[in-house]
């Protein structure tokens, strides 16, 4: 074999080996996957006969599941779900079948229907699960323990509630950390938290519900800059979006408002932001809408089911 042929043989072997190592590295990296993007009522919305839901009632392909994400750790084969939504059955199936992971725990954000109602599937009427760890803040914990039917899940040990605290880290593995933090929201039954998920290389900020950025005691812009990705409350696109309703009674940062608020961020930081938890009235729930295109034009993104964010 000539020197040139020998060189190219060694070079090709190196390239193939490097590609194989890179593939193995990527397939073993923990990641977050988007399980749903809609507000608590899903899309289409019960009782909605307006144009925003008309086509979605006719076509299953247009339907959207309620906002949730999951952390998948291929190294251990474990998964952690963030919120138990009314679409729990389908989202659980995605985790176990598509991502081939076992559900190790559920992190709850608060006690609004779209964020905890899916726990019912863990009970004796459905899965009859055993000792699924549910991470909850103090008021959320008491709410589940002292109100039916949720208390039955506790009594039958379908779930075990693991108490969490504001800014107290939870170690899922040696290089995978979850940190809850309180955010202002309509806390009728429980606190509301967001989560900072910190992996071996990257980190993700998850805040599906908050009243207004200015009401929070922290500067959200700094938090965006400090993380690799930010999945943020995009419930409504603009003020007046919900007809015959005083929107101050259901406060959320309008996407138009948020884009203006984040205007001072560098382009690379704006691109980290993905709006999630979209109401059925929000035109951005349709990826081909003018609103969705305007979000992209302004340097931001909208979360879509199936998106992955590697840690």
C-alpha positions in Angstrom: 0.0 0.0 0.0 1.4 3.4 -1.0 1.9 6.2 1.5 -1.0 8.2 0.0 -3.4 5.3 0.2 -2.3 4.5 3.7 -2.8 8.1 4.8 -6.3 8.2 3.4 -7.2 4.8 5.0 -6.1 6.1 8.4 -7.9 9.4 7.8 -11.1 7.7 6.7 -10.9 5.4 9.8 -10.5 8.4 12.0 -13.4 10.2 10.5 -15.7 7.2 10.8 -14.6 6.6 14.4 -15.1 10.3 15.3 -18.6 10.3 13.7 -19.5 7.2 15.7 -18.2 8.7 18.9 -20.2 11.9 18.2 -23.3 9.9 17.5 -22.9 7.9 20.7 -22.4 11.1 22.6 -25.5 12.8 21.2 -27.7 9.7 21.8 -26.6 9.5 25.4 -27.0 13.2 26.3 -30.0 14.0 28.5 -32.6 16.2 26.8 -35.9 17.9 27.4 -38.7 17.1 25.0 -41.9 19.2 24.5 -45.0 17.1 25.1 -47.6 19.8 24.6 -47.9 23.5 24.0 -51.5 24.5 24.7 -53.1 26.3 27.7 -54.9 24.2 30.3 -58.0 23.5 28.2 -56.0 22.2 25.2 -56.7 23.0 21.5 -59.4 22.9 20.4 -61.0 24.3 23.5 -64.2 22.9 25.1 -67.2 25.0 24.1 -65.3 27.0 21.6 -67.2 27.5 18.3 -65.2 30.4 17.1 -63.0 30.4 14.0 -59.9 29.8 16.1 -61.0 26.2 16.9 -63.3 25.4 14.0 -60.7 23.7 11.8 -59.1 21.9 14.8 -62.5 20.2 15.6 -62.5 18.8 12.1 -58.9 17.6 11.9 -57.0 15.6 14.5 -53.7 16.7 13.0 -54.4 20.3 14.1 -55.1 19.5 17.7 -52.5 20.5 20.4 -51.9 18.8 23.8 -51.6 20.8 27.0 -48.3 22.3 27.9 -45.8 19.9 29.4 -42.1 18.9 29.0 -40.2 15.9 30.0 -36.5 15.3 30.9 -35.2 12.2 29.2 -32.0 10.7 30.5 -30.9 7.9 28.0 -28.0 6.9 30.3 -30.4 5.7 33.0 -33.5 5.1 30.9 -35.4 7.4 33.3 -37.8 10.4 32.6 -39.3 13.2 34.6 -42.4 14.9 33.5 -43.2 18.5 34.3 -46.9 18.8 35.1 -49.5 16.1 34.8 -51.9 17.5 32.2 -55.4 16.3 31.0 -53.4 14.8 28.1 -51.4 12.6 30.5 -52.2 9.3 28.8 -50.9 10.4 25.4 -47.9 12.2 26.9 -47.0 9.2 29.1 -47.1 7.0 26.0 -44.8 9.3 24.2 -42.3 9.1 27.1 -42.4 5.3 27.4 -42.8 4.2 23.8 -41.2 6.9 21.6 -38.4 7.8 24.1 -38.2 4.3 25.7 -37.9 5.7 29.2 -39.5 4.9 32.6 -41.3 7.6 34.4 -39.4 8.3 37.6 -41.2 11.4 38.8 -43.5 14.3 38.1 -42.7 18.0 38.9 -45.8 20.1 39.5 -45.9 23.8 38.9 -49.2 24.7 40.5 -52.9 23.7 41.1 -54.6 25.0 38.0 -56.4 22.2 36.2 -54.1 21.8 33.2 -51.1 21.2 35.5 -52.1 18.5 37.9 -55.4 16.9 36.8 -53.5 14.2 34.9 -52.5 12.7 38.2 -55.9 10.9 38.2 -54.5 8.4 35.7 -52.1 7.1 38.3 -55.0 6.0 40.5 -56.8 2.6 40.9 -59.3 3.4 38.1 -56.6 3.6 35.5 -52.9 2.7 36.0 -52.9 1.7 39.7 -49.3 3.1 39.8 -47.0 2.4 42.7 -44.9 5.0 44.4 -44.6 7.5 41.6 -42.6 10.5 43.0 -44.5 13.7 42.7 -42.5 16.8 43.5 -44.6 19.6 45.1 -44.3 22.8 47.0 -45.7 23.0 50.6 -49.2 24.4 49.7 -49.4 22.1 46.7 -48.5 19.1 48.9 -51.2 20.0 51.4 -53.8 20.5 48.7 -53.2 17.0 47.3 -53.1 15.4 50.8 -56.3 17.0 52.1 -58.6 17.0 49.1 -60.3 14.1 47.3 -59.8 12.4 45.0 -56.1 13.3 45.2 -55.7 12.2 48.8 -56.6 8.7 47.7 -53.6 8.6 45.5 -51.5 9.4 48.6 -53.3 6.9 50.8 -53.0 4.1 48.3 -49.4 5.0 47.6 -50.0 5.5 43.9 -47.9 8.6 44.5 -45.3 9.6 47.0 -45.1 13.4 47.5 -41.6 14.7 47.7 -41.6 18.2 49.2 -39.6 20.9 47.3 -38.6 24.4 48.4 -37.9 27.7 46.6 -34.4 27.7 45.1 -33.6 24.3 46.7 -31.9 22.1 44.1 -33.0 18.5 43.5 -30.3 16.2 42.2 -31.6 13.7 39.6 -28.2 12.4 38.7 -24.6 13.6 39.3 -24.9 16.1 36.4 -28.6 16.7 36.1 -30.2 19.2 38.6 -33.7 20.7 38.9 -34.2 23.9 40.8 -37.7 25.2 41.5 -38.4 28.9 42.1 -41.5 30.8 43.0 -43.3 33.1 40.5 -46.3 35.4 41.0 -49.5 33.9 39.6 -53.2 33.4 40.7 -52.4 31.1 43.6 -55.9 30.2 44.8 -54.9 26.6 45.8 -51.2 26.5 45.7 -48.0 28.3 45.0 -46.7 28.6 41.4 -43.2 27.7 40.5 -41.0 27.7 37.4 -38.0 25.4 37.0 -34.4 25.8 36.1 -33.1 22.5 34.7 -29.3 22.3 34.7 -27.5 19.6 32.7 -23.9 18.6 32.1 -23.4 21.2 29.3 -26.6 23.3 28.9 -29.5 24.5 31.0 -33.2 25.3 30.4 -35.6 27.7 32.0 -39.3 26.6 32.2 -42.0 29.1 33.2 -45.3 28.2 31.6 -47.4 30.5 33.9 -46.6 33.9 35.4 -48.7 37.0 35.9 -46.4 39.7 34.5 -42.6 39.9 34.2 -42.5 43.2 36.1 -44.3 41.6 39.1 -41.6 39.1 39.6 -38.8 40.0 42.1 -36.2 39.0 39.5 -35.1 40.3 36.2 -36.2 37.6 33.7 -33.8 39.0 31.1 -30.9 38.1 33.3 -32.3 34.6 33.7 -32.6 34.2 29.9 -29.0 35.3 29.5 -27.9 32.8 32.1 -29.5 29.8 30.5 -29.2 28.0 27.2 -32.9 27.8 26.5 -36.0 29.5 27.9 -39.5 28.1 27.5 -41.7 31.0 28.7 -45.4 31.9 29.2 -46.9 32.8 25.9 -50.6 32.3 26.8 -52.0 35.3 25.0 -50.6 37.1 21.9 -52.2 40.5 22.5 -54.5 42.3 24.9 -58.2 42.0 24.0 -57.7 38.5 22.5 -60.4 36.9 24.6 -63.8 38.5 23.8 -66.2 39.7 26.5 -63.5 39.0 29.2 -61.6 41.4 31.4 -58.1 40.1 30.7 -56.7 41.7 33.8 -58.5 38.9 35.7 -56.4 36.4 33.8 -53.0 38.1 33.8 -50.2 36.7 31.7 -47.4 38.5 29.7 -48.8 39.0 26.2 -46.3 37.8 23.6 -46.4 41.3 22.0 -45.6 42.7 25.4 -42.8 40.1 26.0 -41.1 40.8 22.7 -40.9 44.5 23.5 -39.7 43.6 27.1 -36.9 41.4 25.7 -36.0 43.8 22.9 -32.8 44.9 24.8 -31.4 41.4 24.8 -28.7 40.5 22.3 -29.9 38.5 19.2 -28.3 35.3 20.5 -30.2 35.6 23.8 -33.6 36.4 22.1 -33.2 33.2 20.0 -33.1 31.2 23.3 -36.8 32.1 24.0 -39.6 29.8 23.0 -43.1 30.8 23.9 -45.3 28.0 25.3 -48.7 27.5 27.1 -50.6 29.0 24.2 -54.4 29.7 24.6 -56.8 28.4 22.0 -57.4 32.1 21.0 -53.7 32.7 20.5 -53.0 32.9 16.7 -49.4 31.8 17.3 -50.8 28.3 18.2 -50.9 27.9 14.4 -47.3 27.7 13.1 -48.3 29.1 9.7 -50.1 32.2 11.1 -49.0 35.8 10.7 -48.4 35.9 14.4 -46.0 32.9 14.4 -44.1 34.5 11.5 -43.9 37.8 13.3 -42.4 36.0 16.4 -39.7 34.5 14.2 -39.2 37.8 12.4 -38.5 39.5 15.7 -35.9 36.9 16.7 -37.9 34.7 19.0 -39.5 31.2 18.7 -42.7 29.3 19.5 -42.4 25.9 21.1 -43.8 23.0 19.1 -44.6 19.5 20.2 -41.6 17.1 19.8 -38.9 19.8 20.0 -35.8 18.6 21.8 -33.4 20.6 23.9 -30.1 18.8 24.7 -28.3 19.3 28.0 
